[in-house]
Amino acid sequence: MNRCLAIFAYSRSFHLPTTRITGTLLYSHVAGPLNQKTCALALCRLLSYTPPHHRRPPDPDDPSNLMREDGVSVCSQMWIENFREPDRTVTNLTSFLRRFELWVLAYQKVCADEIGTYVPRSAIQRSALEDLLVLRNAVLDGRFKWGARLDFFIKSPKDKTDYASLSKRKIKAILTTTQPAAFQDKIVQEVLFLILEPVYESRFSQKSFAFRPGRTAHTVLRVVRRSFAGYLWYLKGDLSTVLDGMKDSFVIGALMRDVRDKKIVDLIKSALTTPVIKTAVEPPKKKTKRKHQKKRVLQEDEPKPDPYWLDTFFGFAPEEAEKQPSWGHCGILSPLLANVCLDELDRWVEGKIKDYYSPSKSDVIWNSPEGEAEQGNTSWPEFVPTSGPDKTRKMDYVRYGGHILIGVRGPRADAATLRKQLVEFVDQKYMLKLDNDSLPIEHITKGIMFLDHVLCRRVVYPTLRYTATGGKIISEKGVGTLLSVTASLKQCIKQFRKLQFLKGDRDPDPQPCFRMFHATQAHTNAQMNKFLSTMVEWYRYADNRKKIVNFCSYILRGSLAKLYAAKYKLRSRAKVYKIGARNLSRPLKEKKGSSPEYHNLLRMGLVESIDGLQYTRMSLVPETDYSPFPNNWRPDHEKALLEYINLEDPQRLDEQRSLINEQGLISPQDYISMLVWNYKRNALPMDHQLSISSTASITATEQTLLSGVENQTSTEEHMEHRTTTRLIAAQM
């Protein structure tokens, strides 16, 4: 009995079912005394028992359970849904805000900006994922506050500061001085941007080009060259003060026209209304040089300073692209919100364009009811032939950021009326006072400056050839206008002067760029070559591309020659060119010595190879890009989205299939399936037929060799039969 109780206690300690064991033991006790064999058998059964495996439910706080999908696929789904129904009011964006995949994708993008390298999803530490999940929950619960300085849900990977051990002086400095945006603020901004960008990109006007994916200043220049030919009067307006900031109520009202999600709207509203701590900028004090000043060595994970050519190119940004909106704590959301507010202006001007269009029957262009017909010669769309006295009245419009350009084909009075209406609309909608000086009306003959390019008109007299009645080809001289997009040399000189590369206006004189004084000749030439390559790309669509790039090369080459003359004590640029050649590719030594020649040192790998400056001659500069630009242009990603949506429609798919059947064509899928089916069906019979035909051909060959050729006609018929058989086989 004691043994039975001991086994029962043993089974209870392991939470095992005791019904079978105690029942067996009781039966043994009733039948007779327990023997050693019975106890050993019961103990073996007890020790060999394995409890059933119960599957635990997934932990909702585990980040790995929340990453079911890739963040890019979630974003693609959002883009497809919004482009499929671009006019619907969005109300369910909080569901995307809960998707942890978007937060991981935002973390990867912000980390790439912070540390300079992309962090794969598999390389993110678990602690970072847990902190990211805490940040997401705080945003959903309303516990997140913009502009935090000391309390963070997640910190940057390069931020090693222990905020708990900071002194009061450092804490006061952090709380009262201007600080960069917190790492967690950037993540929340990126998540909101990933959610809102596809919503509004499907709604924005095709006339706006700034702060949008796939659209650049080059796109504006190509649109102007393509669509603004033939316009006489131009309105150029500057609304960049709108980008400095607008009333929070107006921004939220413009946002809620299409987005009715309370959580998203409240987040953006709090980002706009939360005050940003800024300190007054004090004039820089003169630094006193120490005798023994230590040079600061950058750490491995610390971002390196921008290269000289990149910093210099940002100084060449045109006036229309200099200002970037920054509203409150919105960060990268600010340009998107600015486009949301200015989209009302785009829609208003598009309505005016539609109302103003008046086609003329005697006009050779733009005489369709919609006004979207191809103008002039499609192979040369920039050319506009002249018309009679009764011309078509037409208007067009582009906007780049806060700068607008309107072209009017008609009398100046119509342009003046449009300017008056535009001033009233901007005053009523944006509370912005404009006058005639801020919205000048200029004629095309005076030249219109836009994006550091001058728009002007050239009259051309091409030879027009056409076929008259009777098939006679007639050639006659025509007359028309061609819109010229020319890079402004005056603006280029102004930008170089701002960067201290030259002085003077009429006769610009290059100045030495002493910022590269301590760099080697190879490094300096390489940086300037990158800068020149960037300038060549910037002036890609300018008619005077060769001239303007050659001028930039002259300024940079003269600046480097003066720098090398001061560095190597050569006194003049002529001596530098004599030693270093025209493109400064030869080494400039400080003193003549008995060291080996440069070519020998280069062959041994003891010195760097020096690349000469590019584009030192005008013949080396590439030609202007005159590639044709379509009328209803869209970026590649939008065309792919629209094509994907069209192919998803079953009705369109049935139409394509019926069209293929009507024309007697075969789709590639049907053709491959037909080949596979024919091969499976005819594999064995065809092999048998081939063996029979080969045996018959051998027999026929033997008989021919024995008997000789009897009749030439039978041979030709045999060849024709073989050709027909091959054609049938090829068709199958």
VENVENZI-V31397 format. One record per backbone hydrogen bond with DSSP energy under -0.5 kcal/mol. CO is the residue of the C=O (numbers start at 0). NH is the residue of the N-H. Records with the same first field share a line. If there is no record, write none. Layout:
# VENVENZI-V31397
CO: NH ; NH
This chain:
# VENVENZI-V31397
0: 4
1: 5
2: 6
3: 7
4: 8
5: 9
6: 10
7: 11
8: 12
9: 13
10: 15
11: 14
17: 21
18: 22
19: 23
20: 24
21: 25
22: 26
23: 27
24: 28
25: 29
26: 30
27: 31
34: 38
35: 39
36: 40
37: 41
38: 42
39: 43
40: 44
41: 45
42: 46
43: 47
45: 48
51: 53
52: 54
57: 59
58: 61
60: 62
61: 64 ; 65
62: 65 ; 66
65: 67
69: 73
70: 74
71: 75
72: 76
73: 77
74: 78
75: 79
76: 80
77: 81
78: 82
79: 83
80: 84
84: 87
89: 259
92: 96
93: 97
95: 98
98: 101 ; 102
99: 103
100: 104
101: 105
102: 106
103: 107
104: 108
105: 109
106: 110
107: 111
108: 112
109: 113
110: 114 ; 115
111: 115
117: 119
119: 122
120: 123
124: 128
125: 129
126: 130
127: 131
128: 132
129: 133
130: 134
131: 135
132: 136
133: 137
134: 138
135: 139
136: 140
137: 141 ; 142 ; 143
144: 147
149: 151
155: 158
157: 159
160: 162
161: 164
162: 165
166: 170
167: 171
168: 172
169: 173
170: 174
171: 175
172: 176
181: 185
182: 186
183: 187
184: 188
185: 189
186: 190
187: 191
188: 192
189: 193
190: 194
191: 195
192: 196
194: 198
195: 199
196: 200
197: 201
199: 202 ; 203
204: 207
206: 398
208: 211
211: 214
215: 219
216: 220
217: 221
218: 222
219: 223
220: 224
221: 225
222: 226
223: 227
227: 230
231: 443
232: 407
233: 235 ; 441
234: 236 ; 405
235: 439
236: 238 ; 403
238: 241
239: 242
240: 243 ; 244
241: 244
242: 325
246: 250
247: 251
248: 252
249: 253
250: 254
251: 255
253: 256
254: 257 ; 258
257: 89 ; 259
259: 261
260: 264
261: 265
262: 266
263: 267
264: 268
265: 269
266: 270
267: 271
268: 272
269: 273
270: 328
274: 276
275: 277
279: 281
286: 288
290: 292
291: 293
295: 297
298: 301
306: 310
307: 311
308: 312
309: 313
310: 314
312: 315
313: 316
317: 320 ; 321
318: 321 ; 322
325: 327
326: 329
329: 332
330: 333
331: 335
332: 336
333: 337
334: 338
335: 339
336: 340
337: 341
338: 342
340: 343
341: 345
342: 346
343: 347
344: 348
345: 349
346: 350
347: 351
348: 352
349: 353
350: 354
351: 355
352: 356
357: 392
359: 362
376: 379
377: 380
379: 376 ; 382
381: 482
383: 480
388: 390
391: 393
392: 357
393: 408
395: 406
397: 404
398: 208 ; 400
399: 402
401: 238
402: 399
403: 236
404: 397
405: 234
406: 395
407: 231 ; 232 ; 409
408: 393
410: 413 ; 414
411: 415
412: 416
413: 417
414: 418
415: 419
416: 420
417: 421
418: 422
419: 423
420: 424
421: 425
422: 426
423: 427
424: 428
425: 429 ; 431
426: 430
431: 433
434: 438
437: 237
439: 235 ; 441
441: 233
442: 445 ; 446
443: 446
446: 448
447: 449 ; 454
449: 452
451: 487
452: 449 ; 454
453: 455 ; 485
454: 447
455: 483
457: 459 ; 481
459: 479
461: 463 ; 477
462: 464
463: 475
465: 467 ; 473
467: 470
471: 467 ; 473
473: 465
475: 463
478: 385
479: 459
480: 383
481: 457
483: 455 ; 485
484: 542
485: 453
486: 488
487: 491
488: 492
489: 493
490: 494
491: 495
492: 496
493: 497
494: 498
495: 500 ; 501
496: 499
500: 510
502: 508
504: 507
507: 509
508: 502
511: 513
512: 515
513: 516
515: 518
519: 523
520: 524
521: 525
522: 526
523: 527
524: 528
525: 529
526: 530
527: 531
528: 532
529: 533
530: 534
531: 535
532: 536
533: 537
534: 538
536: 539
538: 541
539: 624
541: 544
543: 547
544: 548
545: 549
546: 550
547: 551
548: 552
549: 553
550: 554
551: 555
552: 556
553: 557
554: 558
555: 559
556: 560
557: 561
558: 562
559: 563
560: 564
561: 565
562: 566
563: 567
564: 569 ; 570
569: 571
571: 575
572: 576
573: 577
574: 578
575: 579
576: 580
579: 584 ; 585
580: 583
582: 612
586: 588
596: 600
597: 601
598: 602
599: 603
600: 604 ; 605 ; 606
601: 604
608: 610
616: 619
617: 620
623: 625
629: 632
630: 632
634: 638
635: 639
636: 640
637: 641
638: 642
639: 643
640: 644
641: 645
642: 646
643: 647
644: 648
645: 648
648: 652
649: 653
650: 654
651: 655
652: 656
653: 657
654: 658
655: 659
656: 660
657: 661
658: 662
659: 664
660: 663
666: 670
667: 671
668: 672
669: 673
670: 674
671: 675
672: 676
673: 677
674: 678
675: 679
676: 680
677: 681
678: 682
681: 685
682: 686
683: 687
684: 688
685: 689
686: 690
687: 691
688: 692
689: 693
690: 694
691: 695
692: 696
693: 697
694: 698
695: 699
696: 700
697: 701
698: 702
699: 703
700: 704
701: 705
702: 706
703: 707
707: 709
710: 714
711: 715
712: 716
713: 717
714: 718
715: 719
716: 720
717: 721
718: 722
719: 723
720: 724
721: 725
722: 726
723: 727
724: 728
725: 729
726: 730
727: 731
